[in-house]
Amino acid sequence: MKKILSICCLSVISSYGFAQIINGISFSHQEWEISCSNTGTCKAAGYQNEDNGDNPASLLLVRKAGPKQPVQAEFVLSDYEQSLPANQLKNIHFYVNGKDLGAVTIDGTDLPLMGKLNNSQVNAVLQQSKQKTEIVFKNAQHQWKISDAGMTAVLLKMDDFQKRIGTVGALVKKGSANETKVLMPEPKLVVKHIKTTAKPYLMLQPKSKQYQAIHRSLMAANQNPKEDFCEGIYGGNSDGAEPQKIELYKLTNKKVLATTLCWRGAYNEGYGAWALDESLTGKATFVTETASDFDSGIISSAQKGRGIGDCWASEEWVWDGKSFVQTKDMWTGMCKGLAAGGVWELDRIEAIVK
């Protein structure tokens, strides 16, 4: 899989005003990962250790930016075969370091089981976050264990992102400082969607002269010349990567969108997308090389983490009349066999599209 799982930082600036700019982040360590979005909200997820044969399970800790914000927790319990009988999925209790903290409330009886922890259960996890912690869900028939490997590092990253280190509200490196200087929350990015045509007006084949000129312009927009960039597709009669046709779509404001198939893997492919002047001259503006679809001014990307589709990365860019603004960057969590399509929404960019 190409480039979709890289840890990255993203900066988002709304065209509707300049507020505090929050750069979304992703970070993972061992069996835990975290994403914090441009709103300041952080979501940390821990999972089972598959090497020990533990049943698929995940615990999600969510905390908004700002003073005195509580940590909320959700959980998912599953089975690799998705076949446990309903009568064996009742009366599940939550344990931290062997202490029974009571039954958990579960929404429905279909796998994967989902629910929320109460305040005392959440606090028990957080109080043990700096030392070895055994986190278990179990009943008379089954047990689900959340690994603590990586939990301290991930919660420290949450404290650091939200500027809580050394404050009374820190989860890991707690101190005596109050929370007046912690990261303040920001509203979701607001972007006005300007609709465009959904079908290309021109299709250029690789052997045409016009294609060669435009293709050079698109490739020149690569922001990192050291990386392989929109290599084309291997196969056919060529020993190397073959460039693919370029499709051009009318936008607005005398701009057009150019797309071409950049790469193909075992179960993913990615299209390159660029905005350029309708004269097809001048500098092109690179948008992405992981696009999956373009429809009426919205570029979307959906990429599988692995073939069984138990984890996905999703992105979206919206045409606002001047440029494509990224309005979505989301990951469903580690590929751990929890459920087809993944279970969480770990955001780096959140937006409202109007």
C-alpha positions in Angstrom: 0.0 0.0 0.0 1.4 3.4 -1.0 1.6 6.4 1.2 -1.8 6.3 2.8 -0.6 5.1 6.2 2.2 7.6 6.7 2.3 9.7 9.9 1.8 13.2 8.8 1.0 16.7 10.0 -1.6 18.8 8.2 -2.3 22.5 8.2 -5.7 23.8 7.3 -6.6 27.4 6.7 -10.2 28.4 6.1 -10.9 30.9 3.4 -13.5 32.3 5.7 -11.2 33.9 8.3 -8.0 33.3 10.2 -8.5 31.8 13.5 -6.0 29.8 15.6 -4.5 27.2 13.2 -4.3 23.7 14.7 -2.2 21.2 12.8 -3.7 17.7 13.0 -1.4 14.8 13.9 -1.2 11.1 13.9 1.1 8.9 16.0 1.3 5.2 16.8 3.4 3.1 19.2 3.1 -0.6 19.6 -0.6 -1.5 20.1 -1.8 2.1 20.6 -2.4 5.0 18.2 -3.7 8.6 18.4 -5.1 11.2 16.0 -5.7 14.8 16.9 -7.7 17.0 14.6 -7.8 20.6 13.6 -10.5 21.2 16.2 -8.1 20.1 19.0 -9.9 16.9 19.8 -7.7 13.9 20.4 -8.8 10.2 20.0 -6.5 7.5 21.3 -7.2 3.8 20.5 -5.6 0.7 22.0 -6.0 -2.8 20.7 -5.4 -6.5 21.5 -2.1 -8.2 21.1 -2.6 -10.6 18.2 0.6 -12.4 19.0 -1.0 -13.7 22.1 -4.1 -14.9 20.3 -6.3 -12.4 22.1 -9.8 -11.8 20.7 -10.2 -8.6 18.6 -10.9 -5.6 20.9 -10.3 -1.9 21.1 -10.6 0.9 23.6 -11.0 4.5 22.4 -10.2 7.4 24.7 -11.5 10.8 23.5 -10.7 14.2 24.9 -11.6 17.7 23.6 -9.2 20.6 23.8 -9.7 23.2 26.6 -9.6 23.4 30.4 -11.2 20.7 32.6 -12.2 18.5 29.7 -13.0 14.9 30.8 -11.8 11.8 29.0 -14.6 9.7 27.5 -14.2 6.0 26.5 -15.8 3.7 24.1 -15.0 0.1 23.4 -15.4 -2.6 20.7 -15.4 -6.3 21.3 -15.3 -8.8 18.4 -14.5 -12.3 17.2 -12.4 -13.2 14.2 -15.2 -15.4 12.8 -18.0 -13.0 13.8 -19.9 -16.1 15.0 -20.2 -16.0 18.8 -23.8 -16.9 19.9 -25.8 -14.0 21.4 -26.3 -15.9 24.7 -22.6 -15.8 25.3 -22.3 -12.1 24.9 -24.1 -11.0 28.0 -23.0 -9.9 31.5 -19.6 -8.6 30.5 -17.5 -7.0 33.2 -14.6 -4.6 33.0 -11.3 -5.3 34.9 -8.2 -3.2 35.5 -5.3 -5.0 37.1 -7.6 -7.7 38.3 -10.1 -5.4 39.9 -13.7 -5.9 38.9 -15.1 -2.5 38.0 -18.6 -3.7 37.2 -20.6 -4.6 34.1 -20.4 -2.6 30.9 -23.3 -1.3 29.0 -23.5 -2.8 25.4 -25.5 -1.4 22.5 -27.3 -4.4 20.9 -26.1 -8.0 20.6 -24.6 -8.0 17.1 -20.9 -8.3 16.6 -18.8 -6.3 17.0 -20.2 -5.4 20.4 -19.9 -1.6 21.1 -20.5 0.5 24.2 -19.1 3.1 26.6 -17.3 3.0 29.9 -18.7 4.9 32.9 -16.6 7.5 34.7 -15.2 5.2 37.4 -14.1 2.7 34.8 -12.4 5.4 32.7 -10.7 6.8 35.8 -9.4 3.4 36.7 -7.6 3.1 33.4 -6.2 6.6 33.6 -4.9 6.1 37.1 -2.8 3.2 35.9 -1.6 4.7 32.6 2.0 5.2 33.8 2.6 1.7 34.8 1.9 -1.9 33.6 -1.8 -2.1 33.2 -4.0 -5.2 32.5 -7.2 -4.1 30.8 -9.8 -6.9 30.4 -13.4 -7.4 29.4 -14.8 -10.8 30.3 -17.8 -12.9 31.2 -18.1 -16.6 32.0 -17.4 -17.7 28.5 -15.1 -15.2 26.9 -12.3 -12.7 27.5 -11.1 -9.7 25.6 -7.8 -8.0 26.6 -6.5 -4.6 25.6 -2.7 -4.4 25.4 -1.1 -1.7 27.4 1.9 -1.7 25.1 2.3 1.9 23.8 -0.5 3.4 26.0 1.7 5.7 28.1 3.5 7.0 25.0 0.2 7.7 23.2 -1.4 9.4 26.2 1.7 11.5 26.6 1.4 12.6 23.0 -2.2 13.6 23.8 -1.0 15.7 26.7 1.7 17.3 24.6 -0.7 18.1 21.7 -3.2 19.7 24.0 -0.5 21.6 26.0 -1.4 19.9 29.3 2.1 18.6 30.3 2.9 19.9 33.8 -0.7 20.9 34.5 -3.2 19.5 36.9 -5.2 18.0 34.0 -2.3 16.0 32.4 -2.8 12.3 32.0 0.8 11.3 32.2 3.1 14.1 33.3 0.9 15.8 35.8 2.0 19.0 37.6 0.7 21.9 39.7 0.1 24.4 36.9 -3.5 25.3 36.1 -5.0 24.9 32.6 -5.2 28.5 31.5 -2.6 28.0 28.8 -3.8 24.7 27.4 -4.8 24.3 23.8 -8.2 25.9 23.2 -10.7 24.2 20.9 -11.5 25.4 17.4 -14.7 25.0 15.4 -14.7 22.7 12.4 -13.4 24.2 9.2 -16.3 25.6 7.1 -16.1 25.3 3.3 -18.6 26.3 0.7 -18.8 23.7 -2.0 -19.1 25.2 -5.5 -20.6 22.5 -7.8 -18.9 21.8 -11.1 -19.4 19.4 -14.0 -19.2 15.7 -13.1 -17.9 14.5 -16.5 -14.6 15.2 -18.4 -14.8 17.6 -21.4 -11.5 16.4 -22.8 -9.5 13.1 -22.7 -5.8 13.1 -23.8 -4.0 10.0 -24.8 -0.3 9.5 -24.0 0.9 9.7 -27.6 -0.6 13.1 -28.4 1.6 16.2 -28.4 -0.8 18.1 -26.1 -0.6 15.2 -23.6 3.2 15.5 -23.4 3.2 19.2 -22.6 0.5 18.9 -19.9 2.0 15.7 -18.4 5.3 17.6 -17.9 3.5 20.4 -16.2 1.7 18.0 -13.9 4.8 16.1 -13.0 6.7 19.3 -12.3 4.2 20.1 -9.5 5.7 17.3 -7.4 6.3 18.8 -4.0 9.0 16.2 -3.1 11.3 15.5 -6.1 13.1 12.7 -4.2 10.0 10.6 -4.1 8.6 8.4 -6.8 5.7 10.4 -8.1 2.7 9.3 -10.2 4.8 6.5 -11.8 2.1 5.2 -14.0 1.0 1.6 -14.4 3.4 -1.3 -14.9 2.4 -4.0 -17.3 1.6 -4.5 -21.0 4.5 -4.5 -23.5 6.6 -2.0 -21.6 9.4 -2.8 -19.2 8.7 0.3 -17.1 5.7 2.3 -15.8 3.3 3.4 -18.6 1.7 6.9 -18.2 -2.1 6.8 -18.4 -4.6 9.1 -20.2 -5.3 12.5 -18.7 -8.9 13.6 -18.2 -9.8 17.2 -17.9 -12.9 18.6 -16.1 -14.3 22.1 -16.1 -14.3 23.8 -12.8 -15.2 27.5 -12.2 -13.2 30.7 -12.2 -11.4 29.7 -15.5 -9.9 26.7 -13.9 -9.9 23.0 -14.8 -9.1 19.7 -13.0 -6.6 17.2 -14.5 -6.6 13.6 -13.4 -4.6 10.6 -14.3 -4.1 7.1 -12.9 -0.8 7.3 -10.9 -0.3 3.9 -9.3 -2.0 0.6 -8.7 -1.3 -1.9 -5.9 -2.7 -5.3 -4.9 -6.1 -3.9 -3.8 -5.7 -0.1 -4.1 -5.1 2.4 -6.8 -4.6 6.2 -6.8 -5.4 8.9 -9.3 -3.4 12.1 -9.4 -5.4 15.4 -9.3 -4.2 18.9 -10.2 -5.9 22.3 -10.7 -4.7 24.4 -13.6 -5.7 27.3 -15.8 -8.2 26.5 -18.5 -5.6 27.6 -21.1 -3.7 24.5 -20.0 -0.6 26.5 -19.6 1.3 27.8 -16.6 2.0 26.1 -13.3 -0.3 23.3 -12.1 -1.4 23.0 -8.4 -1.0 19.5 -7.0 -3.9 18.2 -4.9 -3.3 14.5 -4.3 -2.1 11.2 -5.9 -4.5 9.0 -3.9 -7.8 10.1 -5.4 -10.5 7.5 -6.0 -13.3 9.6 -7.4 -14.2 13.0 -8.6 -17.9 14.2 -8.6 -19.2 17.7 -9.2 -16.3 19.5 -7.4 -15.4 17.0 -4.8 -12.3 14.8 -5.0 -12.5 11.8 -2.6 -10.1 9.1 -1.7 -10.8 5.7 0.0 -8.0 3.3 0.5 -7.9 -0.1 2.2 -5.4 -0.9 4.8 -5.4 -4.5 3.8 -7.4 -6.8 1.6 -10.1 -7.9 4.0 -11.1 -4.3 4.4 -11.0 -4.1 8.2 -9.3 -0.6 8.1 -9.7 2.3 5.7 -8.1 5.7 5.1 -10.5 8.4 3.7 -9.8 11.9 2.4 -11.8 14.6 0.7 -11.1 17.9 -1.1 -13.8 20.4 -2.0 -13.7 23.0 -4.7 -14.6 26.4 -3.1 -14.4 28.4 -6.4 -10.7 29.2 -6.0 -8.9 26.0 -5.0 -9.5 22.5 -3.6 -9.7 22.6 0.2 -9.0 19.4 2.2 -12.1 18.8 4.3 -11.5 15.3 5.5 -8.6 13.2 6.6 -9.7 10.1 8.6 -8.5 6.7 9.5 -10.7 3.9 10.9 -7.9 2.5 13.1 -5.4 -0.3 13.0 -6.1 -3.4 10.9 -6.9 -5.7 13.8 -9.9 -7.8 12.5 -12.5 -5.9 14.5 -15.0 -5.5 11.6 -15.2 -4.9 7.9 -15.0 -1.2 7.2 -13.2 -0.5 10.5 -14.8 0.8 13.7 -13.4 4.2 14.6 -13.2 7.7 13.0 -9.7 9.0 13.9 -9.7 12.4 12.4 -6.8 14.8 11.4 -9.1 17.2 9.5 -12.8 17.8 10.4 -15.0 20.2 8.4 -18.5 21.3 7.6 -19.2 21.5 3.8 -22.0 23.8 2.8 
